[in-house]
């Protein structure tokens, strides 16, 4: 991976976050708590993204950068959601917390050298995973939520 690819990954993390924020802001207020055919409503998506960014992706990135082959821990998003009262949270506050955590992660990604992306960590009973693959997983996760939020927004009539 060349340095421009590293910058592109960091930029894509930032762009995805901005797109997620724009999508969430497009939901009519009265639909923010409606699942609209999805397992999560828009507020729950935002809270999940915040928690995963802050409590899942951030520690993984830092562990792989700071340690040699650290053990990484899964983030049980469904379990965290079930144990939380996401629907009672303020969507804007959750969105801002997600955006801040993502901004910090994108800065770390941009500052990582090419060799840094080959560093590995591992999840229990799984093969090693590179920092590059962790960041690719973040982008895949973003795409999934972007697609789901777009489909939900279309169901509100606001996304047409």
Phi and psi in degrees as a GROMACS rama.xvg file:
@    title "Ramachandran Plot"
@    xaxis  label "Phi"
@    yaxis  label "Psi"
@TYPE xy
-91.0633  164.934  UNK-2
-58.8689  -38.5163  UNK-3
-59.6792  -33.7353  UNK-4
-66.5866  -37.9714  UNK-5
-61.809  -47.5669  UNK-6
-61.5018  -41.7326  UNK-7
-60.6615  -42.5618  UNK-8
-60.8537  -46.9009  UNK-9
-61.4768  -41.5464  UNK-10
-64.9289  -38.4733  UNK-11
-66.7841  -38.4826  UNK-12
-59.0732  -42.3664  UNK-13
-67.911  -44.991  UNK-14
-62.3006  -43.658  UNK-15
-60.5482  -42.6269  UNK-16
-61.5637  -42.8811  UNK-17
-64.2377  -39.7512  UNK-18
-66.2636  -41.0452  UNK-19
-60.8075  -43.9815  UNK-20
-62.073  -42.9798  UNK-21
-63.6219  -41.956  UNK-22
-62.2092  -48.3223  UNK-23
-61.451  -40.5411  UNK-24
-65.5944  -20.4839  UNK-25
-80.2486  -14.2879  UNK-26
-71.342  131.544  UNK-27
-59.4523  140.688  UNK-28
-52.7986  -38.009  UNK-29
-71.718  -8.78832  UNK-30
-105.793  -2.79362  UNK-31
-61.4852  -25.4528  UNK-32
-104.744  10.0215  UNK-33
-101.333  129.357  UNK-34
-65.6823  -24.7823  UNK-35
49.9885  47.0064  UNK-36
84.8516  1.24842  UNK-37
-112.245  163.922  UNK-38
-71.9995  -25.7102  UNK-39
-112.255  149.284  UNK-40
-85.6196  174.725  UNK-41
-59.7236  -41.4859  UNK-42
-62.124  -41.1482  UNK-43
-65.8728  -37.5124  UNK-44
-58.3824  -47.9213  UNK-45
-63.2139  -44.454  UNK-46
-64.2838  -41.2093  UNK-47
-61.5906  -46.0148  UNK-48
-61.1828  -42.0676  UNK-49
-60.3276  -49.9885  UNK-50
-65.8782  -41.8274  UNK-51
-65.2978  -42.9584  UNK-52
-61.9136  -47.4175  UNK-53
-76.445  -43.6437  UNK-54
-103.866  -10.1495  UNK-55
-113.133  -65.6619  UNK-56
-68.0599  -44.0147  UNK-57
-59.0746  -50.5608  UNK-58
-63.6875  -34.5451  UNK-59
-63.5992  -49.5055  UNK-60
-58.4813  -50.953  UNK-61
-63.1618  -40.3437  UNK-62
-62.2699  -43.9979  UNK-63
-68.6467  -37.1218  UNK-64
-70.7864  -41.4795  UNK-65
-87.9743  -18.7767  UNK-66
-130.382  155.895  UNK-67
-86.9128  117.392  UNK-68
46.5582  58.0353  UNK-69
-71.9569  155.877  UNK-70
-78.5313  131.093  UNK-71
-104.013  153.859  UNK-72
-116.418  138.629  UNK-73
-66.2162  156.342  UNK-74
-111.79  116.135  UNK-75
-86.1627  81.4719  UNK-76
-58.5816  -41.3461  UNK-77
-66.432  -40.0144  UNK-78
-66.2215  -42.3857  UNK-79
-64.0623  -42.9994  UNK-80
-62.326  -42.9565  UNK-81
-64.7448  -33.6582  UNK-82
-85.1959  -8.61088  UNK-83
-107.509  164.782  UNK-84
-111.557  63.7949  UNK-85
-54.3983  -37.0759  UNK-86
-64.7886  -19.6779  UNK-87
-88.7054  -4.75273  UNK-88
-84.6614  159.069  UNK-89
-81.1996  118.739  UNK-90
-60.1916  -41.2507  UNK-91
-66.6628  -41.9202  UNK-92
-64.2319  -42.4106  UNK-93
-64.8152  -41.3527  UNK-94
-63.6236  -44.4976  UNK-95
-62.8525  -38.4347  UNK-96
-66.299  -40.4257  UNK-97
-61.0269  -48.8277  UNK-98
-60.8262  -38.6469  UNK-99
-67.9681  -44.9097  UNK-100
-63.2054  -40.3499  UNK-101
-66.4442  -40.4462  UNK-102
-58.2993  -44.9089  UNK-103
-64.5343  -42.6907  UNK-104
-65.2948  -39.8897  UNK-105
-63.7047  -38.6395  UNK-106
-62.8766  -42.3068  UNK-107
-62.5595  -44.1334  UNK-108
-61.1453  -45.2692  UNK-109
-62.8667  -33.0195  UNK-110
-84.6731  -8.4105  UNK-111
-78.2636  135.164  UNK-112
-73.0372  164.228  UNK-113
-55.168  -43.4393  UNK-114
-64.2995  -30.5453  UNK-115
-61.3551  -29.3287  UNK-116
-75.5784  -10.2157  UNK-117
-93.2341  -7.27365  UNK-118
-62.0823  148.847  UNK-119
-125.195  157.422  UNK-120
-136.129  179.998  UNK-121
-148.774  146.878  UNK-122
-92.4599  152.795  UNK-123
-54.1486  131.158  UNK-124
61.5263  25.096  UNK-125
-130.606  158.539  UNK-126
-67.8525  163.171  UNK-127
-58.7202  151.724  UNK-128
-127.552  135.531  UNK-129
-82.1156  160.556  UNK-130
-59.527  -37.9197  UNK-131
-57.2282  -42.9852  UNK-132
-69.7815  -33.4944  UNK-133
-63.4205  -45.4826  UNK-134
-65.4845  -40.0876  UNK-135
-60.7676  -37.6762  UNK-136
-64.7695  -36.904  UNK-137
-61.4858  -44.7312  UNK-138
-65.4433  -39.4252  UNK-139
-63.2811  -43.0169  UNK-140
-62.2744  -42.0849  UNK-141
-57.2074  -48.2222  UNK-142
-58.0272  -41.8043  UNK-143
-60.1484  -47.9026  UNK-144
-69.75  -35.7167  UNK-145
-60.7781  -46.2492  UNK-146
-61.8824  -44.3723  UNK-147
-66.2083  -42.6714  UNK-148
-66.1523  -38.3999  UNK-149
-61.2246  -44.4915  UNK-150
-62.6578  -41.3865  UNK-151
-65.3692  -42.6643  UNK-152
-62.5629  -38.5141  UNK-153
-59.9468  -38.3812  UNK-154
-67.2044  -21.1149  UNK-155
-79.8814  -17.3462  UNK-156
88.3886  -9.56833  UNK-157
-81.4233  -21.3195  UNK-158
-92.8469  14.631  UNK-159
